[in-house]
Amino acid sequence: MEPSTKQEIVNWIMNATRAAVSGNWEAVNAQAAAEQLNISRNLASQYLNQLVHENVLLKINSRPVCFLHIRALEELTGLRIRREMFEDLDEFHDYIRGQHHSFQSLIGFDGSLADCIEQIRIAAYYPPNGLPMMLIGKRGTGKSLLCSLTFQYMKSMDILSDDAVYIRSSFHASGTRNEAVIKKLFADKESVIRKNRTGLMVLEKFHRLDKPLQTRVLDFVDQLNTEKNSSWRVILTSEPTESHEIENFWRNRIPVIAYCPELKQRSRQEKERMVLQFFVREENSIQKAVRISRKVFTHLVDYRFDNNIEGLQSEIRKMCARAYLYQKDETALSIHSYYFSEELLNNITVEKDFEEELWISPRQREELNEKQEEYGLGEAVYDAFREAESGERPFTAVLDQLYQVFQRRMKEYTYQFIEEEAPEKRPADVIYEGLVTFVENRFHCVIPRNFAKMLQACLRRQMLGLGEKEERRQEAETFKRCLYEKYQQEAEAVEYLSGLIEVNLGIKPDDTTVILSMAGLKYYNQQLSDSHLSAVIICHGTSTASSMAEAVNTLLGRHIFDALDMPLHIPMEKIAETLKNYVEKSCMSSRMIILVDMGSLELIDEKLRTLPGIRLGIMNHVSTSLAVHIGSMLLEGREIPDILREASADSVSAYRLIESEEKNKEPAILFMGEKGTDIALKMKELFWSSFPKEIPVKALYWNTGQQNSLEDYIRDSEYHILFSIGVDRYELLDTPHLDISEVITLNRNPRVYEILNDYFTEEEIRTLLNNLVKNFSLQNIIQHLTILNPVTLTDRIEVSLDLLQHYLNIRFKPNTIMSLYIHLSFLIERLVTKNPIESCRDPELFKKERSGFITMVEKSFQNITDHYHVEIPISEIAYIYEFIEHNDDGEN
């Protein structure tokens, strides 16, 4: 059935909301809807306003009026939106800033603490009752504060209800006292969890327990996590352990583990903000202004406190107390070096030069920092630009002001620590650094390593609505166009970087980020190299072309080849269209060679021949040696016809047949799906994307309904199958198996964990597990594996499963519930696409023996069948029955 116009508008506005959050506000008005959906503007406006009244959209009375999809906006920002009407964009942005999650009050929430906060949010949102998590950090790193803010965050996001309680308990060095603590929390009839239905429980100093008591506590936590009538979240905190056995035990039992960085691992800018903030707090406490010497400020920032942030705050309080004793009658306290404690005085650097003492006002400095963060480039840059436009100042004055902003931003992300103490890189860091490195290689320019950090922070602030204010955006766009006209090569490089970010991360950098990126390229590079010497490799497979291009470019010592990886089953016409779009958008021009792995060159020729003013060479059957040969000839400056003739003549394959013994079979992981679907392939993509590095393991696929049975397939395979992953549970004799609900806790399967140890280090396994938690979240699995809207689908399945459990008078186990979500998603997709399961051993006998179950399913799933206009046949109901019988014995 074709979707209604109203539903088409809903689908369109969900995607357009993402563009608006990235800064493209022209994409979310009635005129844009009319043009995109080919309807009248009045009809589009009528439907949009109707959706506002239905609390589906919010409305911003700007010019033109803008509309945003509330749920899409909540997913993008992590906020709960409680308003539907705003007077203008400024009011909307102020609302977003004011509503943003409690963590924004933390110094480093978008920097050194970003990964830790992301892990907290993952644990908080996972259905149905979140995931238990552990915060690991040395004393004084801020674990208690993070837990407190987590509670505020969960209540503000309606993860916990208003009557939720915050329970904080600490374990002791004495085992007998800990027994009493555990009993009071979990085991007594009057225990905390019996008295309260919902809340956040923080169990501090978990490392003090011996392993048996840790096991006991975690058993209670697991039980609490699955209880029907409670909604408890649990956070364990611990200092780092030197015991590898205990650390492995934690990884096996606790799904989410986050690390609080030490003070010495925080950026210099974050440490400066902490010093200023702590002095401002003392000012507020004693009701007296404070000024600190430059020497005091620098020494506090650079000193390594044993108790981290706690030690820094304590030292500042003691300094203010000493100063107050001697200066209580003064209008302001002056903090000199001699107010340091003995330990800090013994480590201070003695200066030999006599210089006038410089004084810093913490309050004024902190307010300046906040103003600079809020207003993007700052007034000085725009003043200089306006004066340059009017001819009052040369344009070099604008660049000078811009360089100052750029250097200040870069300084925020320059870490002041020795290499072995650098914080562990997060997956997002690797992505950003990879994109920047790609631009470096492509344009042969210099980009400092902390440029990626600055870029990442700019985009994060942009997503949070913390960029330039609305009234500045037009001027920022004019400024960007001016820079593009004056510095075309830098503009070409920045546009290329922006395109990479949008393709890989789904975020289009705003004008402020683009301007800062151009400033960086101009600052560190006198002139960029010409990028017109290039080629592209296009292959089928997840990363075939990328791996080949990387190897060839490394061997050639220069970036010559780009890469386009194409899905395995994509038709040749689509490949040709992709190539055409690539050539049109590419920065390269006159000298380009395209290498493909297989397929007809005629279709590619027909597509590309229509492009004006090009001379391209295309060659198939690409290999690493062929690409190296062609790249070498490009570097020599040879003409394209000569290169193609010589490369074609030299491309001769040789072979030898080598028979391998059984024990030398190539290792593989088997992915199992359902007949008539590509579920197995999609599961493989999710699982493979979680790997922290490539490993020499093949991916194999098997679907139910194949001619040979699963056991026969494994026995006869030419590969050594390490373990299998599928939607269903299977009992295989010699091969470990994970159903899809067990993937995020695969470390609890000792056989699978032992296999992974052969390919990954302990650190890499930790990264793998964190990636699996994100990639195999229920929402992500359903969104990745089905064609239907995952939000609507999961909401309706949740209602149906609750009703079915009620009718059956049982409670399904959590793993069974997650598996049913996935099974039912595929079931509904099969029905919508008119491809139901038709095989059933004896449908008439099933109807006779299980008539009650059939009625329960039909009543439970009525909200789904009505919404999608489908009927569930007996064969599918029998499939649901067999699945529940096979996977879950239920709990009365």
Sequence and secondary structure as in RCSB ss.txt:
>XXXX:A:sequence
MEPSTKQEIVNWIMNATRAAVSGNWEAVNAQAAAEQLNISRNLASQYLNQLVHENVLLKINSRPVCFLHIRALEE
LTGLRIRREMFEDLDEFHDYIRGQHHSFQSLIGFDGSLADCIEQIRIAAYYPPNGLPMMLIGKRGTGKSLLCSLT
FQYMKSMDILSDDAVYIRSSFHASGTRNEAVIKKLFADKESVIRKNRTGLMVLEKFHRLDKPLQTRVLDFVDQLN
TEKNSSWRVILTSEPTESHEIENFWRNRIPVIAYCPELKQRSRQEKERMVLQFFVREENSIQKAVRISRKVFTHL
VDYRFDNNIEGLQSEIRKMCARAYLYQKDETALSIHSYYFSEELLNNITVEKDFEEELWISPRQREELNEKQEEY
GLGEAVYDAFREAESGERPFTAVLDQLYQVFQRRMKEYTYQFIEEEAPEKRPADVIYEGLVTFVENRFHCVIPRN
FAKMLQACLRRQMLGLGEKEERRQEAETFKRCLYEKYQQEAEAVEYLSGLIEVNLGIKPDDTTVILSMAGLKYYN
QQLSDSHLSAVIICHGTSTASSMAEAVNTLLGRHIFDALDMPLHIPMEKIAETLKNYVEKSCMSSRMIILVDMGS
LELIDEKLRTLPGIRLGIMNHVSTSLAVHIGSMLLEGREIPDILREASADSVSAYRLIESEEKNKEPAILFMGEK
GTDIALKMKELFWSSFPKEIPVKALYWNTGQQNSLEDYIRDSEYHILFSIGVDRYELLDTPHLDISEVITLNRNP
RVYEILNDYFTEEEIRTLLNNLVKNFSLQNIIQHLTILNPVTLTDRIEVSLDLLQHYLNIRFKPNTIMSLYIHLS
FLIERLVTKNPIESCRDPELFKKERSGFITMVEKSFQNITDHYHVEIPISEIAYIYEFIEHNDDGEN
>XXXX:A:secstr
    HHHHHHHHHHHHHHHHHTT GGGSSHHHHHHHHT  HHHHHHHHHHHHHTTSEEEE SSS EEEEHHHHHH
HH       EESSHHHHHHHHHHHS GGGGSTTTTTTTHHHHHHHHHHHHSTTT   EEEE  TTSSHHHHHHHH
HHHHHHTTSS TT EEEEEE  S HHHHHHHHIIIIISTT HHHH SEEEEEEE GGGS HHHHHHHHHHHHHHH
H TT EEEEEEEE   S HHHHHHHHHH SEEEE   GGGS HHHHHHHHHHHHHHHHHHHTSEEEEEHHHHHHH
HH   TTHHHHHHHHHHHHHHHHHHHHTTSSEEEE GGGS HHHHTT     S     EE HHHHHHHHHHHHHT
TT HHHHHHHHHHHTTSS HHHHHHHHHHHHHHHHHHT   S GGG     HHHHHHHHHHHHHHHHHT    TT
HHHHHHHHHHHHHTT SS HHHHHHHHHHHHHHHHH HHHHHHHHHHHHHHHHHHS    HHHHHHHHHHHHHH 
SS     EEEEEEEESSSHHHHHHHHHHHHHTS  EEEEEE TT  HHHHHHHHHHHHHH S  SEEEEEESSS 
HHHHHHHHTTSTT  EEEE S  HHHHHHHHHHHHTT  HHHHHHHHHHH           GGG EEEEEEEE T
TS HHHHHHHHHHTT SS  S EEEEEETT SS HHHHHHH SEEEEEEEESS    SSS EEEGGGGGGGGGSH
HHHHHHHTTS HHHHHHHHHHHHHHTSHHHHHHHH SS HHHHHHHHHHHHHHHHHHHT B  HHHHHHHHHHHH
HHHHHHHTT      S HHHHHHHSHHHHHHHHHHTHHHHHHHT    HHHHHHHHHHHHHH   B 
